[in-house]
């Protein structure tokens, strides 16, 4: 892939092949700088993708899109084991041992280790991995590491678990060779995409940027806790995966040039997984306000209240709780109508349909599927609910607030920041926050708004004010412009960076110095937690 651009955006399981909050964020980021910056997209996917699989119209400032199948192991399967001289083998084994037992976990590699990684990429390639699987001396090193770290556990299970973990990271590492030339390498999260961005910093001194929307490690913890026991039969096998993901996350937090998160609640969690809070910047997501002004109106003016939720019909959105909430509210509001707007994960959707039938709610709970425009539903709704068990900074909540709707949401991600406010904004509440999976509390708060239209509309106005003050696309665009400028400057200063063309001129009309985010201090996010807890009920 020879197309050069200002920024290489590396995505994983999202843009441009999947619809969702992160994908929308990526799409908007690219479009914000349509006249200023060029992008290449490298999409890490599960399976091969074609142009027909794209879910977005690619902006004109994207010079190329390339999808890379994470699980295409044909290169490894077909490779022949690398051969080394005895001196070369001894040197390599020494570095591999250190990488496997210490360095990778602390995020610091020495020059010899970096050179080894470059040699693997350019000379040994997939044959290097085959060497440790098939050559006697390589296998001896592997068993040495096993005896020191997991010798109390069964070797066979350990071997296949280790092989599965490392064949994945090996495949990802070799994808460094597939990345196009760019001045900055950006990922909308940690994970394999963030790892690739950090590898460009590690090996070639290219600036990297990670924006942590959700917390990757937290998501992997949830996956491991619910994994099929047949797949991870022994507790130590789960720990191997957990250690791997922790090391992957910690490495990126330490190595990335610039680390951003979309909300303050993420900062202490990121610190728990190895991030230095002094390094973290908080840049909240933003939306384009103009499109929501026409749908603003006074809510709850009829005897038929309408509640709705916008988002994918998936387990993480906990649609079953929404169904339970609707049935509880229906007991006191016979004319209630409820809508679930969004694409559907097939198996979970079928479960939700079965639950709707069990509670006999077919006549008032409607699944719309994917819709081309949300305007009709934002006009129709009186209250927007969010029942998710996990979120980052939910776009659907921000858009509903911009449209002048009161919100009832679970206390996940940045929902408290959006709905209750943060710090000294003194705007008031834009709705209510409840505990996760608490159908009773969600129903009570929803019913309270239905019975108090004046309060509901006051909260709706608060939501409009908060979004207009803190969460616009203009604010987001200006703040990221400053970040990009800083990274372009670092790229120029790097002795190993070869400039093929100067980045396009960036508009200086804004007072950019006032837009630079200060690192988030521990005191600041502790204040956030204290402030939020006052309103939990």
N, C-alpha and C positions, 0 to 999 in steps of 0.2 A: 504494500500500500504506500505509494510514493507521494500522495497528495499532502502538501504541507499546509498548515494552518496556524493561526495564532494560538488556538486552544484545542487540545485533543480531549474530548469528553468521553470517559470510559464508563459505560453503564452496565448493570448486571440485572437481568430479568425484568427490565423496565423499558425505557424508551429505546427505539420507537415502536416496539412490537407489543407492548402491553399498556393498557389504559390504567391510570391510577394517579394518586397525588404526586408521587416522585416524578413520574413521566411528564405530568403537566408542568411541574416545576422546571424540569430540564427544557421542555419545549419553550416555555416563556423566557427562560434565561437566554436562550439562543436568539429569540426574536427581539428581546430588549436591545440587543447590540447589532441589529441587522445592518446598520450603516457604519459600524465601528470595528467589528471583529469578525474573523472567520473561524469556523469550527470544523473538525472532523469528528465523527461519531464512531466509536468502537463499542459494539454491543456484545456483551457476553451472554450467551443464550443456552438453553437446554434443548439441544436439537438444532438442526439446520434451519435457517430462515431465508426467505426470499422477499423480493419487493412486495409480493402479494400479501405478506404477513404484516406489513407496516400498518400501524393504526393512526399515524399522523401524516399530515402533509409536510414534508421536510422543507424548512425555510431555505431561501436562496443563499444565505451566507454559510450554509453547510456545504463544504466542498466535496465531501465523500462520506459514505456510510458503509461500515463493514461489520458483519456479524461473525462471531467466532464461537463455535460449539464447544462449550466447556468439557463435554463428555466424549469428544472425539479422541480416542486413545490409539488410533491407528498408527500414528507416528511412533509411539512407544512400542506397540505390538510388533511393528515391522523392523524396528531398529536392531542392529547388531551390537553386542556389548563392546564398550570402549576398551582399548588396550593401552596400558601404560608401562613405562620402564619401572624398574624397582624403586629408583630414587623418586621419580615422579609420583608413583603410587604412594610412597611413604609420606610425601609432602601433602598430597591430596587427602589421604586418609586422616592426617592430623587435623587439617582444616575442617573436614566433614565432621569429625568427632566434636570439635569445638562448636561448630554451628548447631549440631544436633543437641548438645547438652548445655550450652550457655548463651552464645552470642545472639542468636536469633531472638531469644527470649528477653534480652535487655535492649534490643534495638540498636546496638552499636557493632559495626563490622570494621575490622581493620583493613588496610590496603591489600594485604595478601588474600584475605577472604573475598574482598570485592573482585580481585583479579580472577580468583577461581570461578566466581559466578559468571564473569564475562567469558572465561574460557569455555565454561559449560554451554553458554548461549551460542557462541560463535564456532566452537571447535568440536566439543564432545557431543553436545545436543542430547537427543533421547537415548543414545547409547550409554550415556553415563548412568542413567537410572537402571538400564538393563544390566550393567556391570554388577550392581549391588544385589540384583535379584538372581544372577546366574553364575557369576564368577566366584570361585572359592574364597579368595582373600576378601572380596567385598562382603560376602556373606559372613565371614569371620568378624568383620567390624560391626556388622549389624547385630550379631549375637552378643558381642561385647557390650553394646549399648543396652541390649535386652537384659543381660545378666545384672548390669549395674542399676537399672531402673525398674524392671518388672520381673525379676527372676523368680519371684514367689508365685507368679501366675503362669497359667498354661501357655506354652510356646506357640502352639498352632493358632489359637485364637488371637494371640498377640500379633503373630506374623501377618495374618490376613487383615486384621484391623489396621496395623501399621502400613501395610501395602495399600489399602484403600485410601487412607489419609494422604499418603505421600504421592500416590499416583495422581490425585487431584491437584495438589499444590505443584507437582512437577509439571503437569499439563498447563496450569496457569502461568507458572514461571516461564515456560518456553514461549508463551504468547507475547512476551516482551519483544521478541523478534518480529511480531506482526504489527507493532504499534507504528503509526506514521510519525513523521517529523513534526514537531510542534514546539512552541515556546513555553507553553504551560500544559501540564497534564492534570486534569480535573476529574474527580469522581463524586457523585451525589451520595456517598456513604462509604463506610469501611466495608470489608469483605474482600472478595477477589479483585473487584474493580479498583478499590483503594490500594490494594497490595501492588497492582501493576503500576499505578501512578507513583507510589513510593519507590518502586524499583527504578523508575526513571530518575528519581532524585538520588537514590543510593549509588547507582552505577554510572550515571551520565551527568549528574549535577543539574538536571532539569527541574525547575520549580514544580512542586505538586500542591494541589488544593483538594481538600476533602470537606464536604458539607455533610455533617451527620444529621439526618432527618430523624429517623428512629434510632435506636441503639442496636447496632448489628449484634453485639455480643448478647444482649438481652434476648433478642429474637432467637439466637442459637440455643440459649439456655432453655427457652420455652420448647423448642423443637426436641431437644434431648430429653426433657422431662416427660414428653408425651410419645417418645419413639417406641416403636414395636419392640418388646422385650426379646423377641426372636432375633432381631437384628443386632442388638447389643446385649448379649446374654449375660455378661458379667459386669458388675459395677465399675471395675477398673477400666473396662473398654469405653464406658461412657466418659470416664475421667480422662482417658486419652484424647477423645474428641474435644472435651471441654478445655483441656490444656492446649490443644492445637488452636482452637478458636481464640482463646485468651492470648496466646502468643501472637497470633496473627493480628489481633486488635491492638495489643500493646505496641507491637512493632510499628504499626502505622501511626498511632498516636505520637510516638516518639520521633519518627523519621519524617513525617509529612512536613512540608514547608509551612503551610498555613492550614489551620484546623478551625472550622466554623461549625456551629450548631444553630438550629432554627429556633430554639427556645431555651430559657434559663433552667427549666427543670432537668434538662439533659446534662448540665455541667457536673453536678455531684456524681451522677451515674458514670459519666465518662471518666471522672477522677478515680472512681472505684476500679475501673478497668485499666488504669495506667496513664490517663491524660493529666498533664500539668494544667491546672485551671488558669494559670497565668498566660498560657499559650492559646486558650480558647477564646474565640470571638463569637458573639451572638448576633446573628443577622436574621431577623424574623422574616417569614415569608410575606409576600405582598400580592395584592390582587388589583386588577384594573377596575376602578370604581364605576366608570361611565356606563358600563353595560348593565349595572344593577339599579341605577337610579329609576328607570322607567317602571320597574316592578314594585317599587315601594308604595305602600298604601296602609290604611288603618286596618288592623287585624281584628278578628273575632267580632264581626258586625252582624253575623247571622246566627240562627239557632242550629246550624250544622257546622260544628268545629272540625277543622281538617288538620291532622298532624302528619308529618312526613319525615323520612330519612333519606339522605342522598349518599350513595356509596355502593360498593360491590357487595353482593349478597354472598358473604363469606363468613367463616367461623370467627375471624378476628373482629368482625363488626357486630357479632353476637345478635344476629337478627332474631333469634328465638326469644331473647329478652324483649325486643321491640314488640313482638307478637303478644307476649304476656302482658306488657304494659298496655297495649291497645285494648286487650280484653278486659283489663281492670278498669280502664277509663270508660269503656263502653257501658259498664254497669250504671254509671252515673250520668252519662251523656248518650242517650239512645241513638242520637243522630250522627254520632261520630263517624268520620271517614279517615282511613289511614292509608298512606301510600309509601311504598318502598321503591325508590328510583335508582336504578343502576344495573350493571351487568351481573351475571350470575355464575357462580361456581357450581357446576351441575349437581354433584352429589349433595353438597350442603343445601342447595336450593330445593332439591327433592325432599330433604328432611324438613325444611321449613314449610313446604306445601303440606306435608303430612301433619305437622303440628297445627297449621291453620285449620285443617279439616277436623282434627281432634277437638279443638276449641270452638268449632262451628263459626269461624270468622270469615268465610269466603265472601260474604256479602258486604263487608266493610273494610277488609284489608286487601289492597291491590298491589301486585308486583307488576311494575311497568316494563321491566327490562331496560336495556340501554335506550336512551332518548337523545335526539339530535340537539335539542335545546332545553335548558332547564327553566326558561322564562315562564312558561305556562304553569309549571308546578310551584315556582317561587311566588307567583301571584296567587295561586290557589291555597297554599299552606297558611295556617295561622300560627303554628308552632313547629320548629324543627327539633328533632331528637337525634342524639348520637349515643348509641348503646355499646360502643366498642370496648373491647378488653385491652386494646393497645392502639395507640396513635402517636404521631409525632406532633405536627401542627396541622390539624385537619383543615384542608382547603374547603370542605363542604360547610364547616362551621363559619369560616371567614366569609364565604360567599353569602350564606344565609343572613349573617349579621349585616353585611353590606346591602342586602335586599330589604332590610328592615323587619327581621323576624326575631322573636325571642327564642332562646335556646334552652333546652334541658339536655344535659350531657353527663356522661360518666367522667370521673376524675382521672383522665388519662392524658399523657402528653402535655400539650400546652393549653388544654381546655380551660384550666383555672385562670391562666394568664389572659386568655381571650375573653372569657365570660365575666370573671370577677375583677379583672384589672390587675395591674402590677405596680408596686412601688407607690409613687405619689400621683398617679394619673387622676385620682379623685373624680372619676366619671360615674362611678356606681356600677351596678350589676346589669349585665345584658341577658341574664337568665339564671339558671340554677345548675349546681354541680351535685352529683350524688356518687355513692360508691359503685364500683363495677358490679354488674349482675344483680343489682338490687331493684327488682321489678317494682316492688311496693313503693320505694322512695321515688323512683322515676315517675310512676303513675300519680303519686300524690302531688309532686311538683307540677306535672303537666295539668292535672285537674285544677290545681290552685290558679294557674294562669288562665285556664278556660273560664273559671268562675270570677276572675278579676281582670276583665279586658283592659281597664285603664292601666293597671300595673303592667300587664303584658306589653302594651304599646309604649309605655315609658321605658321598659327594658329594651324594646326594639330600637328606640331612639338612642339609647345609650350605646347599643351595639354599632349603630351607624357612626356615631361620634368617635368611638374607639378605633374602628377600622380606618376611618378617614385620617385620624391623627397618627396612627402607628403602623398600619399594615397595608400601605399602598404599593403598587408596583414601582412608582417613582422613587420611593425611599429605598426599596430593595435594589433597584437598578443603580442608584447613585452609590450605595455602599459597596456593592460588588465592583463597581468601576474603580473605586479606590483600591480594593484588594488586587484586582487585575493589574493596575498600574504598579503597585509595589512588587508584584511577582515579575512583571516585565523588566523592571529595573534590576531585580536580582538575576534574571536570566542574562541580561547584558553584562553584569559584573562577573559572571562565572567565566573562568579562564577556559573551560572546556566547551562552552556554548558557542556554536557557530551560527551567526545570524545570516539567514538567507534574504530576509526582507524585514524592513522596519514595520512594527505594528502600526495599524492605521491611527490617524490622529484622533484623540479622544476629546470630547467636548469638555472644556474647562469652565463653563459658565457657572457651574455650581461651586460653592465654597467647599471644596472636597475635604479640607482639613477638619471642618466641623462634622464630617460624616464618618470619620474613622472611629471604629469601635475600640474602646479600651478593653484590654483583657479583663475577664470577669473574675473578681476577687472572691475568696471564700466567704467573706463577710456579706457580699452582695447577694449571693444565692442562698445563704442562711436567712437573710432578711426576707427573701422571696418565700421560703418555706414557712417562716413564721407568719407572714402576711396572709398566705393562702390558707393556712390551717384555721384561721379565725372564722372562716366561712364554711367549713366542712360541717355538714349535718346530715 
